[in-house]
Amino acid sequence: MASERRIFVRGARLGFHSYTLDGKESDRATCEMGLYYSYFGTKQDCIDRIALTSATAVWFPTADELRNAHVITEVIIPPPKSRW
């Protein structure tokens, strides 16, 4: 998140969930991570969605959602697989 340029490869998946502390869901830890995301420019609606996702589940936003939330800056097409 700290980089100004955050590249996402088309077809990849990036998952988010709320956080745990000592094996239990923790509002405090989730709030602290929300502050971290906010500091690096993530939009509040995305942070809220992360906080609402249980620590035992995963939310996989689309590339457009990630770009609109300022989590990523660009999407690239992966290079063709080598024939070797």
Buried (B, 14 or more C-beta within 10 A) or exposed (E): EEEEEBEBEEEBEBEBBBBEEEEEBBEEBBBEBBEEBEEEEBBEEBBEBBBEBEBEEEBEBEBEBBBBBBBBBEBEEEEEEEEE
